[in-house]
Amino acid sequence: HQDEVISKVIPHLGWNEKGLDRLCTEVDITAVTQLMSFVDMYDSASWMLTYVLMMERGVENPVPSRAQYLRVICAEMSRIRSHLRYLIMVVRALGLENTELTLCQLLKTLSSLAQNNFGDKLMRRYIRLGGVAHDLDDVLLGQLEAKLNLFYDCFRVGMDSFVSHSLVQNRLQGLGI
């Protein structure tokens, strides 16, 4: 209703379901970033980014723009990698072998890009309090961008193959997709 007004809010902050917040009270603050990487093995960079952003805002620690940019690239690659893993499981369950092979190759490509640019396939050691572990020079950054653009083109082929399959079409029928 439009007439309802919130008159009082009592925030109650409890423990998260992973129990990491309790672990974090016992560990040096810089080591917590590494703990965050174990929350989700497939998308650890996003958890680490969330943690360091919260800590940096709490102490008003500005991060250089380039480091922010590199963090976002790292977190997005981690997120895409996570989605690919789950999509591969769905495709495998549907028995779409060609699409599965295409997506597995893309996952391998993305993992190699992470290894070559961030020093770790899971990018666990790259995002740090105050910035990133190391900078990428402009040449490497340009190469990474070009490879990610190629990755996107290949991903479109895999997704088009997946979405056009009759099993998927039948499930999506009438959903506005």
CNS distance restraints for C-alpha pairs under 8 A (distance, minus, plus):
assign (resid  15 and name CA) (resid  19 and name CA) 6.30 0.50 0.50
assign (resid  15 and name CA) (resid  21 and name CA) 6.21 0.50 0.50
assign (resid  15 and name CA) (resid  22 and name CA) 7.15 0.50 0.50
assign (resid  16 and name CA) (resid  20 and name CA) 7.09 0.50 0.50
assign (resid  16 and name CA) (resid  21 and name CA) 6.65 0.50 0.50
assign (resid  18 and name CA) (resid  39 and name CA) 6.98 0.50 0.50
assign (resid  19 and name CA) (resid  23 and name CA) 6.70 0.50 0.50
assign (resid  20 and name CA) (resid  24 and name CA) 5.96 0.50 0.50
assign (resid  20 and name CA) (resid  35 and name CA) 7.53 0.50 0.50
assign (resid  20 and name CA) (resid  36 and name CA) 7.63 0.50 0.50
assign (resid  20 and name CA) (resid  39 and name CA) 7.96 0.50 0.50
assign (resid  21 and name CA) (resid  25 and name CA) 6.68 0.50 0.50
assign (resid  22 and name CA) (resid  26 and name CA) 7.35 0.50 0.50
assign (resid  23 and name CA) (resid  27 and name CA) 6.82 0.50 0.50
assign (resid  24 and name CA) (resid  28 and name CA) 7.72 0.50 0.50
assign (resid  24 and name CA) (resid  29 and name CA) 7.42 0.50 0.50
assign (resid  24 and name CA) (resid  32 and name CA) 6.00 0.50 0.50
assign (resid  27 and name CA) (resid  31 and name CA) 6.55 0.50 0.50
assign (resid  27 and name CA) (resid  32 and name CA) 6.68 0.50 0.50
assign (resid  28 and name CA) (resid  32 and name CA) 6.80 0.50 0.50
assign (resid  29 and name CA) (resid  33 and name CA) 7.82 0.50 0.50
assign (resid  30 and name CA) (resid 128 and name CA) 7.97 0.50 0.50
assign (resid  30 and name CA) (resid 129 and name CA) 7.03 0.50 0.50
assign (resid  31 and name CA) (resid  35 and name CA) 6.82 0.50 0.50
assign (resid  32 and name CA) (resid  36 and name CA) 6.27 0.50 0.50
assign (resid  33 and name CA) (resid  37 and name CA) 6.84 0.50 0.50
assign (resid  33 and name CA) (resid  48 and name CA) 5.56 0.50 0.50
assign (resid  33 and name CA) (resid  51 and name CA) 7.01 0.50 0.50
assign (resid  33 and name CA) (resid  52 and name CA) 7.18 0.50 0.50
assign (resid  33 and name CA) (resid 127 and name CA) 7.92 0.50 0.50
assign (resid  33 and name CA) (resid 128 and name CA) 6.95 0.50 0.50
assign (resid  33 and name CA) (resid 129 and name CA) 7.88 0.50 0.50
assign (resid  34 and name CA) (resid  38 and name CA) 7.47 0.50 0.50
assign (resid  34 and name CA) (resid  48 and name CA) 7.60 0.50 0.50
assign (resid  34 and name CA) (resid 124 and name CA) 6.84 0.50 0.50
assign (resid  34 and name CA) (resid 125 and name CA) 7.20 0.50 0.50
assign (resid  35 and name CA) (resid  39 and name CA) 7.43 0.50 0.50
assign (resid  36 and name CA) (resid  44 and name CA) 6.82 0.50 0.50
assign (resid  36 and name CA) (resid  47 and name CA) 5.83 0.50 0.50
assign (resid  36 and name CA) (resid  48 and name CA) 5.40 0.50 0.50
assign (resid  36 and name CA) (resid  51 and name CA) 7.49 0.50 0.50
assign (resid  37 and name CA) (resid  41 and name CA) 6.73 0.50 0.50
assign (resid  37 and name CA) (resid  43 and name CA) 7.95 0.50 0.50
assign (resid  37 and name CA) (resid  44 and name CA) 4.37 0.50 0.50
assign (resid  37 and name CA) (resid  45 and name CA) 6.72 0.50 0.50
assign (resid  37 and name CA) (resid  47 and name CA) 6.64 0.50 0.50
assign (resid  37 and name CA) (resid  48 and name CA) 6.22 0.50 0.50
assign (resid  37 and name CA) (resid 124 and name CA) 5.92 0.50 0.50
assign (resid  38 and name CA) (resid  44 and name CA) 6.66 0.50 0.50
assign (resid  39 and name CA) (resid  44 and name CA) 6.77 0.50 0.50
assign (resid  39 and name CA) (resid  47 and name CA) 7.25 0.50 0.50
assign (resid  40 and name CA) (resid  44 and name CA) 5.33 0.50 0.50
assign (resid  40 and name CA) (resid  47 and name CA) 7.65 0.50 0.50
assign (resid  41 and name CA) (resid 122 and name CA) 7.84 0.50 0.50
assign (resid  42 and name CA) (resid  78 and name CA) 7.04 0.50 0.50
assign (resid  42 and name CA) (resid  79 and name CA) 7.80 0.50 0.50
assign (resid  42 and name CA) (resid  81 and name CA) 6.88 0.50 0.50
assign (resid  42 and name CA) (resid  82 and name CA) 4.88 0.50 0.50
assign (resid  42 and name CA) (resid  85 and name CA) 7.78 0.50 0.50
assign (resid  42 and name CA) (resid 122 and name CA) 7.40 0.50 0.50
assign (resid  43 and name CA) (resid  47 and name CA) 7.17 0.50 0.50
assign (resid  43 and name CA) (resid  75 and name CA) 7.74 0.50 0.50
assign (resid  43 and name CA) (resid  78 and name CA) 5.01 0.50 0.50
assign (resid  43 and name CA) (resid  79 and name CA) 5.48 0.50 0.50
assign (resid  43 and name CA) (resid  81 and name CA) 7.23 0.50 0.50
assign (resid  43 and name CA) (resid  82 and name CA) 5.50 0.50 0.50
assign (resid  43 and name CA) (resid 122 and name CA) 7.78 0.50 0.50
assign (resid  44 and name CA) (resid  48 and name CA) 6.28 0.50 0.50
assign (resid  44 and name CA) (resid  78 and name CA) 6.96 0.50 0.50
assign (resid  44 and name CA) (resid 122 and name CA) 7.04 0.50 0.50
assign (resid  44 and name CA) (resid 123 and name CA) 7.57 0.50 0.50
assign (resid  44 and name CA) (resid 124 and name CA) 6.57 0.50 0.50
assign (resid  45 and name CA) (resid  49 and name CA) 5.99 0.50 0.50
assign (resid  45 and name CA) (resid  74 and name CA) 6.66 0.50 0.50
assign (resid  45 and name CA) (resid  75 and name CA) 4.96 0.50 0.50
assign (resid  45 and name CA) (resid  78 and name CA) 5.90 0.50 0.50
assign (resid  45 and name CA) (resid  79 and name CA) 7.95 0.50 0.50
assign (resid  45 and name CA) (resid 122 and name CA) 7.54 0.50 0.50
assign (resid  45 and name CA) (resid 123 and name CA) 6.30 0.50 0.50
assign (resid  45 and name CA) (resid 124 and name CA) 6.35 0.50 0.50
assign (resid  45 and name CA) (resid 127 and name CA) 7.13 0.50 0.50
assign (resid  46 and name CA) (resid  50 and name CA) 6.13 0.50 0.50
assign (resid  46 and name CA) (resid  75 and name CA) 4.94 0.50 0.50
assign (resid  46 and name CA) (resid  76 and name CA) 7.73 0.50 0.50
assign (resid  46 and name CA) (resid  78 and name CA) 6.99 0.50 0.50
assign (resid  46 and name CA) (resid  79 and name CA) 7.07 0.50 0.50
assign (resid  47 and name CA) (resid  51 and name CA) 6.27 0.50 0.50
assign (resid  48 and name CA) (resid  52 and name CA) 6.19 0.50 0.50
assign (resid  48 and name CA) (resid 127 and name CA) 6.66 0.50 0.50
assign (resid  48 and name CA) (resid 128 and name CA) 7.99 0.50 0.50
assign (resid  49 and name CA) (resid  53 and name CA) 6.01 0.50 0.50
assign (resid  49 and name CA) (resid  71 and name CA) 7.14 0.50 0.50
assign (resid  49 and name CA) (resid  75 and name CA) 7.13 0.50 0.50
assign (resid  49 and name CA) (resid 127 and name CA) 6.55 0.50 0.50
assign (resid  50 and name CA) (resid  54 and name CA) 6.28 0.50 0.50
assign (resid  51 and name CA) (resid  55 and name CA) 6.29 0.50 0.50
assign (resid  52 and name CA) (resid  56 and name CA) 5.92 0.50 0.50
assign (resid  52 and name CA) (resid 127 and name CA) 7.97 0.50 0.50
assign (resid  52 and name CA) (resid 128 and name CA) 6.84 0.50 0.50
assign (resid  52 and name CA) (resid 129 and name CA) 5.39 0.50 0.50
assign (resid  52 and name CA) (resid 130 and name CA) 7.81 0.50 0.50
assign (resid  53 and name CA) (resid  57 and name CA) 6.07 0.50 0.50
assign (resid  54 and name CA) (resid  58 and name CA) 6.13 0.50 0.50
assign (resid  55 and name CA) (resid  59 and name CA) 6.48 0.50 0.50
assign (resid  55 and name CA) (resid 129 and name CA) 7.68 0.50 0.50
assign (resid  56 and name CA) (resid  60 and name CA) 5.64 0.50 0.50
assign (resid  56 and name CA) (resid  61 and name CA) 4.87 0.50 0.50
assign (resid  56 and name CA) (resid  62 and name CA) 7.10 0.50 0.50
assign (resid  56 and name CA) (resid 129 and name CA) 7.00 0.50 0.50
assign (resid  56 and name CA) (resid 130 and name CA) 7.02 0.50 0.50
assign (resid  57 and name CA) (resid  61 and name CA) 6.31 0.50 0.50
assign (resid  57 and name CA) (resid  62 and name CA) 7.97 0.50 0.50
assign (resid  61 and name CA) (resid 130 and name CA) 6.90 0.50 0.50
assign (resid  62 and name CA) (resid 130 and name CA) 7.30 0.50 0.50
assign (resid  63 and name CA) (resid  67 and name CA) 6.66 0.50 0.50
assign (resid  63 and name CA) (resid  68 and name CA) 6.66 0.50 0.50
assign (resid  63 and name CA) (resid 130 and name CA) 5.56 0.50 0.50
assign (resid  63 and name CA) (resid 131 and name CA) 5.80 0.50 0.50
assign (resid  64 and name CA) (resid  68 and name CA) 6.42 0.50 0.50
assign (resid  64 and name CA) (resid 131 and name CA) 7.05 0.50 0.50
assign (resid  65 and name CA) (resid  69 and name CA) 6.21 0.50 0.50
assign (resid  66 and name CA) (resid  70 and name CA) 6.21 0.50 0.50
assign (resid  67 and name CA) (resid  71 and name CA) 6.05 0.50 0.50
assign (resid  67 and name CA) (resid 131 and name CA) 5.21 0.50 0.50
assign (resid  67 and name CA) (resid 132 and name CA) 5.90 0.50 0.50
assign (resid  67 and name CA) (resid 135 and name CA) 7.49 0.50 0.50
assign (resid  68 and name CA) (resid  72 and name CA) 6.33 0.50 0.50
assign (resid  68 and name CA) (resid 131 and name CA) 7.03 0.50 0.50
assign (resid  69 and name CA) (resid  73 and name CA) 6.42 0.50 0.50
assign (resid  70 and name CA) (resid  74 and name CA) 6.17 0.50 0.50
assign (resid  70 and name CA) (resid 132 and name CA) 7.59 0.50 0.50
assign (resid  71 and name CA) (resid  75 and name CA) 6.08 0.50 0.50
assign (resid  71 and name CA) (resid 127 and name CA) 6.32 0.50 0.50
assign (resid  71 and name CA) (resid 131 and name CA) 7.83 0.50 0.50
assign (resid  71 and name CA) (resid 132 and name CA) 6.99 0.50 0.50
assign (resid  72 and name CA) (resid  76 and name CA) 5.93 0.50 0.50
assign (resid  73 and name CA) (resid  77 and name CA) 6.11 0.50 0.50
assign (resid  74 and name CA) (resid  78 and name CA) 6.22 0.50 0.50
assign (resid  74 and name CA) (resid 114 and name CA) 7.84 0.50 0.50
assign (resid  74 and name CA) (resid 118 and name CA) 7.89 0.50 0.50
assign (resid  74 and name CA) (resid 123 and name CA) 7.13 0.50 0.50
assign (resid  75 and name CA) (resid  79 and name CA) 6.11 0.50 0.50
assign (resid  76 and name CA) (resid  80 and name CA) 6.09 0.50 0.50
assign (resid  77 and name CA) (resid  81 and name CA) 6.05 0.50 0.50
assign (resid  77 and name CA) (resid 110 and name CA) 7.31 0.50 0.50
assign (resid  77 and name CA) (resid 114 and name CA) 7.73 0.50 0.50
assign (resid  78 and name CA) (resid  82 and name CA) 6.22 0.50 0.50
assign (resid  78 and name CA) (resid 122 and name CA) 7.17 0.50 0.50
assign (resid  78 and name CA) (resid 123 and name CA) 7.62 0.50 0.50
assign (resid  79 and name CA) (resid  83 and name CA) 6.30 0.50 0.50
assign (resid  80 and name CA) (resid  84 and name CA) 6.07 0.50 0.50
assign (resid  81 and name CA) (resid  85 and name CA) 6.32 0.50 0.50
assign (resid  81 and name CA) (resid 107 and name CA) 6.37 0.50 0.50
assign (resid  81 and name CA) (resid 110 and name CA) 6.98 0.50 0.50
assign (resid  81 and name CA) (resid 111 and name CA) 7.80 0.50 0.50
assign (resid  82 and name CA) (resid  86 and name CA) 6.58 0.50 0.50
assign (resid  83 and name CA) (resid  87 and name CA) 5.99 0.50 0.50
assign (resid  84 and name CA) (resid  88 and name CA) 5.98 0.50 0.50
assign (resid  84 and name CA) (resid 103 and name CA) 6.87 0.50 0.50
assign (resid  84 and name CA) (resid 107 and name CA) 6.57 0.50 0.50
assign (resid  85 and name CA) (resid  89 and name CA) 6.56 0.50 0.50
assign (resid  85 and name CA) (resid 107 and name CA) 7.53 0.50 0.50
assign (resid  86 and name CA) (resid  90 and name CA) 6.50 0.50 0.50
assign (resid  87 and name CA) (resid  91 and name CA) 6.13 0.50 0.50
assign (resid  88 and name CA) (resid  92 and name CA) 5.97 0.50 0.50
assign (resid  88 and name CA) (resid 100 and name CA) 5.78 0.50 0.50
assign (resid  88 and name CA) (resid 103 and name CA) 6.45 0.50 0.50
assign (resid  88 and name CA) (resid 104 and name CA) 7.09 0.50 0.50
assign (resid  89 and name CA) (resid  93 and name CA) 6.18 0.50 0.50
assign (resid  90 and name CA) (resid  94 and name CA) 6.34 0.50 0.50
assign (resid  91 and name CA) (resid  95 and name CA) 6.27 0.50 0.50
assign (resid  91 and name CA) (resid  96 and name CA) 5.51 0.50 0.50
assign (resid  91 and name CA) (resid  97 and name CA) 7.57 0.50 0.50
assign (resid  91 and name CA) (resid  99 and name CA) 6.99 0.50 0.50
assign (resid  91 and name CA) (resid 100 and name CA) 5.87 0.50 0.50
assign (resid  91 and name CA) (resid 162 and name CA) 7.52 0.50 0.50
assign (resid  92 and name CA) (resid  96 and name CA) 6.04 0.50 0.50
assign (resid  92 and name CA) (resid  97 and name CA) 6.76 0.50 0.50
assign (resid  92 and name CA) (resid 100 and name CA) 6.23 0.50 0.50
assign (resid  94 and name CA) (resid 167 and name CA) 7.56 0.50 0.50
assign (resid  96 and name CA) (resid 100 and name CA) 6.11 0.50 0.50
assign (resid  96 and name CA) (resid 162 and name CA) 7.67 0.50 0.50
assign (resid  97 and name CA) (resid 101 and name CA) 6.15 0.50 0.50
assign (resid  98 and name CA) (resid 102 and name CA) 6.29 0.50 0.50
assign (resid  99 and name CA) (resid 103 and name CA) 6.15 0.50 0.50
assign (resid  99 and name CA) (resid 158 and name CA) 5.66 0.50 0.50
assign (resid  99 and name CA) (resid 159 and name CA) 7.89 0.50 0.50
assign (resid  99 and name CA) (resid 161 and name CA) 6.40 0.50 0.50
assign (resid  99 and name CA) (resid 162 and name CA) 6.29 0.50 0.50
assign (resid 100 and name CA) (resid 104 and name CA) 6.03 0.50 0.50
assign (resid 101 and name CA) (resid 105 and name CA) 6.15 0.50 0.50
assign (resid 102 and name CA) (resid 106 and name CA) 6.34 0.50 0.50
assign (resid 102 and name CA) (resid 158 and name CA) 5.98 0.50 0.50
assign (resid 103 and name CA) (resid 107 and name CA) 6.16 0.50 0.50
assign (resid 103 and name CA) (resid 155 and name CA) 7.30 0.50 0.50
assign (resid 103 and name CA) (resid 158 and name CA) 6.38 0.50 0.50
assign (resid 104 and name CA) (resid 108 and name CA) 6.21 0.50 0.50
assign (resid 105 and name CA) (resid 109 and name CA) 6.18 0.50 0.50
assign (resid 106 and name CA) (resid 110 and name CA) 6.12 0.50 0.50
assign (resid 106 and name CA) (resid 151 and name CA) 6.90 0.50 0.50
assign (resid 106 and name CA) (resid 154 and name CA) 7.45 0.50 0.50
assign (resid 106 and name CA) (resid 155 and name CA) 7.07 0.50 0.50
assign (resid 107 and name CA) (resid 111 and name CA) 6.12 0.50 0.50
assign (resid 108 and name CA) (resid 112 and name CA) 6.17 0.50 0.50
assign (resid 109 and name CA) (resid 113 and name CA) 6.23 0.50 0.50
assign (resid 109 and name CA) (resid 151 and name CA) 7.79 0.50 0.50
assign (resid 110 and name CA) (resid 114 and name CA) 6.26 0.50 0.50
assign (resid 110 and name CA) (resid 151 and name CA) 7.82 0.50 0.50
assign (resid 111 and name CA) (resid 115 and name CA) 6.15 0.50 0.50
assign (resid 111 and name CA) (resid 121 and name CA) 4.99 0.50 0.50
assign (resid 111 and name CA) (resid 122 and name CA) 7.38 0.50 0.50
assign (resid 112 and name CA) (resid 116 and name CA) 6.03 0.50 0.50
assign (resid 112 and name CA) (resid 121 and name CA) 6.63 0.50 0.50
assign (resid 113 and name CA) (resid 117 and name CA) 5.97 0.50 0.50
assign (resid 113 and name CA) (resid 118 and name CA) 7.97 0.50 0.50
assign (resid 113 and name CA) (resid 121 and name CA) 7.83 0.50 0.50
assign (resid 113 and name CA) (resid 144 and name CA) 7.25 0.50 0.50
assign (resid 114 and name CA) (resid 118 and name CA) 5.31 0.50 0.50
assign (resid 114 and name CA) (resid 119 and name CA) 6.78 0.50 0.50
assign (resid 114 and name CA) (resid 120 and name CA) 6.10 0.50 0.50
assign (resid 114 and name CA) (resid 121 and name CA) 5.02 0.50 0.50
assign (resid 114 and name CA) (resid 122 and name CA) 7.08 0.50 0.50
assign (resid 114 and name CA) (resid 123 and name CA) 6.48 0.50 0.50
assign (resid 115 and name CA) (resid 119 and name CA) 4.71 0.50 0.50
assign (resid 115 and name CA) (resid 120 and name CA) 4.40 0.50 0.50
assign (resid 115 and name CA) (resid 121 and name CA) 4.49 0.50 0.50
assign (resid 115 and name CA) (resid 122 and name CA) 7.80 0.50 0.50
assign (resid 115 and name CA) (resid 123 and name CA) 7.52 0.50 0.50
assign (resid 116 and name CA) (resid 120 and name CA) 7.59 0.50 0.50
assign (resid 117 and name CA) (resid 136 and name CA) 7.33 0.50 0.50
assign (resid 117 and name CA) (resid 140 and name CA) 7.51 0.50 0.50
assign (resid 117 and name CA) (resid 144 and name CA) 7.67 0.50 0.50
assign (resid 118 and name CA) (resid 123 and name CA) 6.03 0.50 0.50
assign (resid 118 and name CA) (resid 126 and name CA) 6.12 0.50 0.50
assign (resid 119 and name CA) (resid 123 and name CA) 6.90 0.50 0.50
assign (resid 119 and name CA) (resid 125 and name CA) 7.82 0.50 0.50
assign (resid 119 and name CA) (resid 126 and name CA) 7.54 0.50 0.50
assign (resid 120 and name CA) (resid 124 and name CA) 6.69 0.50 0.50
assign (resid 120 and name CA) (resid 125 and name CA) 7.19 0.50 0.50
assign (resid 120 and name CA) (resid 126 and name CA) 7.98 0.50 0.50
assign (resid 123 and name CA) (resid 127 and name CA) 7.77 0.50 0.50
assign (resid 125 and name CA) (resid 133 and name CA) 6.97 0.50 0.50
assign (resid 126 and name CA) (resid 132 and name CA) 5.51 0.50 0.50
assign (resid 126 and name CA) (resid 133 and name CA) 4.87 0.50 0.50
assign (resid 126 and name CA) (resid 134 and name CA) 7.37 0.50 0.50
assign (resid 127 and name CA) (resid 131 and name CA) 6.58 0.50 0.50
assign (resid 127 and name CA) (resid 132 and name CA) 4.71 0.50 0.50
assign (resid 127 and name CA) (resid 133 and name CA) 6.32 0.50 0.50
assign (resid 128 and name CA) (resid 132 and name CA) 5.01 0.50 0.50
assign (resid 128 and name CA) (resid 133 and name CA) 6.27 0.50 0.50
assign (resid 136 and name CA) (resid 140 and name CA) 6.01 0.50 0.50
assign (resid 136 and name CA) (resid 141 and name CA) 5.98 0.50 0.50
assign (resid 137 and name CA) (resid 141 and name CA) 6.16 0.50 0.50
assign (resid 138 and name CA) (resid 142 and name CA) 6.02 0.50 0.50
assign (resid 139 and name CA) (resid 143 and name CA) 6.25 0.50 0.50
assign (resid 140 and name CA) (resid 144 and name CA) 6.07 0.50 0.50
assign (resid 141 and name CA) (resid 145 and name CA) 6.18 0.50 0.50
assign (resid 142 and name CA) (resid 146 and name CA) 6.23 0.50 0.50
assign (resid 143 and name CA) (resid 147 and name CA) 6.15 0.50 0.50
assign (resid 144 and name CA) (resid 148 and name CA) 6.06 0.50 0.50
assign (resid 145 and name CA) (resid 149 and name CA) 6.21 0.50 0.50
assign (resid 146 and name CA) (resid 150 and name CA) 6.40 0.50 0.50
assign (resid 147 and name CA) (resid 151 and name CA) 6.03 0.50 0.50
assign (resid 148 and name CA) (resid 152 and name CA) 6.16 0.50 0.50
assign (resid 149 and name CA) (resid 153 and name CA) 6.49 0.50 0.50
assign (resid 150 and name CA) (resid 154 and name CA) 6.35 0.50 0.50
assign (resid 151 and name CA) (resid 155 and name CA) 6.01 0.50 0.50
assign (resid 152 and name CA) (resid 156 and name CA) 6.19 0.50 0.50
assign (resid 153 and name CA) (resid 157 and name CA) 6.66 0.50 0.50
assign (resid 154 and name CA) (resid 158 and name CA) 6.46 0.50 0.50
assign (resid 155 and name CA) (resid 159 and name CA) 6.08 0.50 0.50
assign (resid 156 and name CA) (resid 160 and name CA) 5.91 0.50 0.50
assign (resid 157 and name CA) (resid 161 and name CA) 6.21 0.50 0.50
assign (resid 158 and name CA) (resid 162 and name CA) 6.25 0.50 0.50
assign (resid 159 and name CA) (resid 163 and name CA) 5.99 0.50 0.50
assign (resid 160 and name CA) (resid 164 and name CA) 5.89 0.50 0.50
assign (resid 161 and name CA) (resid 165 and name CA) 6.41 0.50 0.50
assign (resid 162 and name CA) (resid 168 and name CA) 7.10 0.50 0.50
assign (resid 163 and name CA) (resid 168 and name CA) 5.85 0.50 0.50
assign (resid 163 and name CA) (resid 169 and name CA) 6.50 0.50 0.50
assign (resid 164 and name CA) (resid 168 and name CA) 7.01 0.50 0.50
assign (resid 164 and name CA) (resid 169 and name CA) 6.33 0.50 0.50
assign (resid 165 and name CA) (resid 169 and name CA) 6.11 0.50 0.50
assign (resid 166 and name CA) (resid 170 and name CA) 5.96 0.50 0.50
assign (resid 167 and name CA) (resid 171 and name CA) 6.53 0.50 0.50
assign (resid 168 and name CA) (resid 172 and name CA) 6.16 0.50 0.50
assign (resid 169 and name CA) (resid 173 and name CA) 5.95 0.50 0.50
assign (resid 172 and name CA) (resid 176 and name CA) 7.68 0.50 0.50
assign (resid 172 and name CA) (resid 177 and name CA) 6.52 0.50 0.50
assign (resid 173 and name CA) (resid 177 and name CA) 7.69 0.50 0.50
